[in-house]
Amino acid sequence: MLQFRTEKWQCVHRLWVLGRQNESVSNDGNLHQPEPGLHEMLSQSEHRTLNPAEADYFFMPIYVRCLTSFIYAADFPVFHGGPFAPRTHAATNMFIGAHHWLKTHLPYWERNGGRDHILVAVHDEGSCWVPSVLRPAIHLVHWGRTDVPHTSESGYAPDNYSINATHPVWQPEGHFAKLQQDKYPCYDPSKDLVIPMMHSPTKYKQSPFLGGPERNRTMLAFFKGRIQPDNPKYSRGTRQFLANISQAEDWWGKHRIWIGETAPPGHKGLYTDFLAQSTFCLALMGDGWTARFEDGLMNGCIPVIIIDNVQLTWHSIMDLDAYSLRVAQKDMARLPEILKAVPPKDVARMQANIRKVWRRHLWTSYRPYGEVARQLIQSRQNEPASQARSDIDFGQDDAFSTIIQWLYARVDDLGAHAPTRGSPRRNEVHSVDQR
């Protein structure tokens, strides 16, 4: 996959730059980092075993988001779906091909019916278009949509997974990818996990948690991002509705709530500056999953989730109500009233709880990212307004550690092969990489 990418920055979470000596740079412009990033972290991890007989789990490094990002539709006939099928169809058929390879080349899928296999599905609508043959596997996603039946809500035709297509080899009977959208949810919280997006700490370099200055939170709520008024399916229409009503009813002038594609009138600054000056930050969906939850949280801003039937980062294993709010889409017009009704003591409680969980939204046990975080802290320790703390252990309880802890906690639920718990031991994760 990587050798055929058309640009060096595509499909990778870091890359080498000429003129640097034995050094890579983070590629934070890529929004779908966990495909290559988690693969590298697991490959380097102490939890990896090269003996599949010891493995509790099997990781499948299938780069389907990489396929959709640089091939766009399909490299027909290498990836069956076309020749002019939507890109999600080509990616689903790639999943089917990978499952066929596993079944015919390795014995491990049958060990527990695939329940001990792990795949990453971080496209906009997550694992909604993962075929039914891979449904038993553990899905690591950004989009925890739970309703059944479901259909694609994408505003872009190439991402509409509900359009029929066929796989000419393993799916001759016709229905696209055997999705069975009336049977399987996109996300099953009993076996899947919503993980945070993967960026280096550079994206959050102004965060008070990484030594940035504390700001006065003079704004009640903030959202800045694409609205796409001519694409009504985008964001289920939530961004368009809120942008229109906030402008029509002057939410900025009356309530200090800003929603739009630009900065508030008369204000300048970085995107993170506004997050750090807001009490609440709106986590509105885009064409599926949203990065806004982590954006707000990492700047000490309380996320306000306005996405029905969707779970966000760590929802199934952590108490999101302790540090975020959820507003139903039907209540969007009442947003100023709802936010102003939150008692100050609850605001303080949620802000304090954010300080307890922010590290679980960074991937700092990954050494290149951990080093960036340490350098940010060290560079600011002598600044007068700095909140820099030198005692933070970035190798503990970050996003990667949280995944490993969760996997360990559910080993006994995998099936007949699950080992009997004895003395505490590490998880063993075996890569089914063909290399």
C-alpha positions, 0 to 999 in steps of 0.5 A: 500500500505505502510503496504505491502512494502518489505523494510521500505524505499520504497514508503515513503518520511520520516521514523522513525529510532530507537534511535531517539526520536520523530524524522523522517529522510528524505528519499531522495533516493526515487525519487517519493516523492510527492505520500506520501509527498503531501498527508501528506502536504494536510492532515496537511494543513489549506486548507483541509476541512473535509466537502466535501460540502465545497470542491473546489477540491478532492485529490485522494491519489492513490500510483501507483508509489509505486505499480510499485516500489516495486511490479515491475510487479503485485501482481496478481490477486490483481492488474489485469495486468498479471500474467506477465504484465508490471508494468505500466499495473498493475498501470493503472489497479489500476487507473481504480479500483480507479475510479470504487471505486470513482464512486460506493462509492462517489457522488463527481466525477459526480459533475463536471465530475472529473475536480475538482479531483486531482491525482499525476502521477510521474512515469518516463513517467508521466501520459502518461498511466493514463486511459481515464476515469481519463483524466478529472482530474487534473494531477500533474506530473514531465513529461509534454509531450504534443504531440499527438499521443504518444507512450512509449519511455521507454528503459525498457520493464516493463515500455512500456505502449504501449503494449496491456493488459486487465483488466478482470473486467472493461475492457473486450473489450480488449485495454489496459487501454483505453489509447486512445493515439491518442486522449489525450496528456500525459499532458494538460497544460490547466488543469495539472501542472508540479511540482518540484521533492520533496526532503529535502533541504539536497540534496541542502546543498551546494547551495548558496541559502542555505548559501553555498559559491559562486563559480567561474563558470569556466565551460561553461556547465556540465552534469554528469549522466547515459549514457546507451550506450547499451540502445539506447531508453533511453533518446531518445538517447540524452545522448548517442549522446552528450556524444559521440560528446563531447568526439569525438570533445573534448568539454571539452578541447575546450569549458569547456563543460563536459558530462559523467558518471564521473567527468571531468578529473583531478577533484574531488568533489561532484556532486553539486560542479560541478553544482555550478561551471558551468554557464549552466547545461544540463537538459537531460531526463532519461527514462522520466522526469529529476531531472536535471532541479532542480539540476542546478537551485538550485545551481544557474546554468542556466538550458539548456532544451534539450527535445522536446515537453515536458514542465518542472517544472511550465512551464505553469504558469511561464516564464521559458525563463526568467531563462532557455534556450531550445535547440532543439534536432536537434541542439544538435551538435551545443551546444557549438556555441549556449551557447557561443553566449548567451550575458553576460547580458542575462546570468546575467539576467537569474542568477538574475531571478533564485534568484527570483524563487528558493524557488518555487522549494523547499517544505519548507512550509512542516515543516520537510523540512522547519526546515532543511533549517533554520538549514542550514542557521543558521549554516552558518551565521558566515562563511566568504564566506557564502551567508546565509540570515536570513530573508527568510520565508520558509513557503511562496511561496514554491512548495506547496504554488505555487500549492495552489495558482494555484488551487485558480486561476482556481477555476472558471474554474471547471464547474457548481459547481464552487463557485462564487468568493466573498471576498478572501478565502482559497481553500478547498481540501477534501481527498477522502481517504477511511480512 
